């Protein structure tokens, strides 16, 4: 992948080396899309006590951002790289950009959870994983969900409403992404994750579960 140029809110565009993701073509972001994601991302970075987008804009290391061309709702992330220097990268579908702002915020918070907790990125393979691999994937997803809820609770504006969006996104987003192809196993897993997110949102617990102290996304 190569960084083309820093745009508004210091989100860098990715192109070239990653022409598709999960079978869908990837395109450069438009200015309004970059601003939209930047406005969501900046408060989340602040809650994690990470550099702001303004600070990142003056450094040599950026944040990768590209748009995935599908109406389906989803967001992915990849860890930081040193060449080019990227703290991390976000891939947001066109459908996700049209989702309610609180649900898109929950999706991005979930991806930050994967990054901070240093989860192993999934390859997007089409074949069904083994039982052991499936359980490992679902554990990572649950951990990222709980991290996201705790992170959303840190936001100064309407934290309860923000964290409630996690369960709503899981219920609506999974049905949108998988459609009729969603297996009973996946349906049960998504239901468990949504119920877990609802419970975590209702909990008085507000601390972030961390495997990295201090939190760092810099490669």
N, C-alpha and C positions, 0 to 999 in steps of 0.2 A: 504494500500500500504506500501511497505517497501523499503528503500533505500539500495541497495546492496553495492555499493562502488563508490567513486568519481573517474571519469576517466579524460582523457585529457580535458582541458578547464573547469574543475570543474562541468560538467553536470552529475548529478547522474542518475543512471538507476532505473527505477521502474519496479516491477514485482509482482507476487503473488496476491494481492488483486484486481487488475484490469486486468482480463484475456482477456476481450473484451471491445471494445468501438464502439458504433453504430453497433454492431453485428460482428465486425471484430476482429480477435485475435490480441493481443498485444505481442510483443517480446522485448527482450533486444536489445539495440543498439550495433552495431559494432563500433570499434574504428574510422574508417573512417567517419561513419555517425555522431558520436559524435563530431568529429573535424569539420565536415561540418557545423553542426548547431551552434557549438560554435563560429566559425568564423563569422557567420551572427549575432548571438545574442550579442556578446560583444560590437560592435559599437552602437547597439540600446540601450543597458544598459547605455553606456557612454553618449549618447544623452539625456537620461532621468536622468542623474546625479545620477545613481544608482551604487552600488559596481560592480567592474569588476569581470569577471570570475576568474581571478587570486586571487583577494581578497576573493572571495567566497570559493575558494579551500582551504584556510587556516582557514575557520570558520566552526562551527559545523552545520550550516544551508546551505543546498545545493539547487540546481535546479533539479527538476525531469525531466527525459527525457526517452521516450520509443517510439518505432516504431510500427505503425499499419500496419498489413499485408494485404494491398490491393494496386492494381495499380491505384486506383482512387486517385485524388489529393485533399488533405484536411489537415488541421492542427487544433487541439483543444488545449485548455488550461484549467487548473483547479487552483483555488486559493491556497494560501499557507496553510500549515498545521503545527501544533506544534509537533506532534508525528507520523512519524518522522518530524524533522524540515526542511521544504521545503519552499523556497520563493514563488515558484509556480511550476507547472509542464506543460510540453509540450508533446503532442502526435502528431507525424508527420507520415503521411502515406508514404509507399514506393514510391508511385507515386509522392508525393510532393518532395521527396528527389531527384527525377530525373527531376524535373521541372527546368526551367531556374533560375539561382541564384537570379536575381532581383525579380522574382515572388515569390520565396520562402521567400525572405526577406520581401516582402509586406505581405505575409500570417502571418509571425511571428510578424510583427509590428501590424497587425490587432488584433492578440491575446493579445499582450501587451496592446492594447487599451482596450479590455474587462477587463483585470485585473486592470489597473490603474483607469478606470472609475467605477470599482466595479459593473460590470454588473452581473446579476443573471445567473449562468451557465444553459444552456438548457439541458433538460433530454434526448433529442433524441427520444422522444416518436413517435410512428408510426402513431397515430391518428391525424387527422387534427385539429389544434388549433382553438379556437373560434376567432371571428373577433377581439375582444379586445386583446386577447393573441397574435394573429398574428401581430397586429399593434405595440404592445410592443416589440416583437422580432425584427421587422424590424427597429424600432427606435434605438434599441441597436446596430444592425448591421451597420446602417448609422453612428452612433456616433463612433463606432470602426473604420470604414473606414476613416472617417475624421481625427480621431486621428492618424491613421497609416500614412496618407498622410503628416500631419504636422510633424510627427516623422521622416519620410523618408527625408523630406526637411532639417532636421538637420544633415544628414550624410554629411561628408566632401567631399566624392567622388561622382561626378555626381548626385546631389540631384534631378534634374529634371527627369533624366532617371529613378531613383529609384522610385519616386512617380508615374510616368506614368505606372509603372508595376502594380499598384493597380487595375486600370481599366481593364488592359489586363487579370490579373488573374481572376477577377470577371466574365468577359465574357467567358473565356475559362474554368475556374474551375467549374462554375455552370453547364455548359453543360456536362462536364466530370462526375461530381458527380451524377447528376440527370438523365442524358440521356433522353430517351423517356418518362420517368416518370415525367419530370418537368412539373408542372401545369402552365396554363396561368398566374395565380396569382403570382407564383414564378418567372416566366420568366419576368413579368413586374417589379417585385420588384428588381430583379438582374439588369435589364436594368437601373432602376432609380438609383441604387447604383453606377453602373459603370459611368453613366453620372455625378453624384454628385462627384465621385472621380476625374474624369477628370477635372471638373470645379475647385475643390479645388486645384488640382495640378497646374492649370494655374493661380490661384490666387496669389497675392503677399503676402498673409497672411502666416506667418511661425510659429506663436506661437502655443503651444500645449494647447488644451482644457483640463482642469484638474478639477476633483472633489476632488482630494486629494492634499493638499499642506502642506509640500513638498511631492513629489511623493514617495510612499513607497509600496513595495510589500512584506515586511517582515511580517509574521503572528504575 
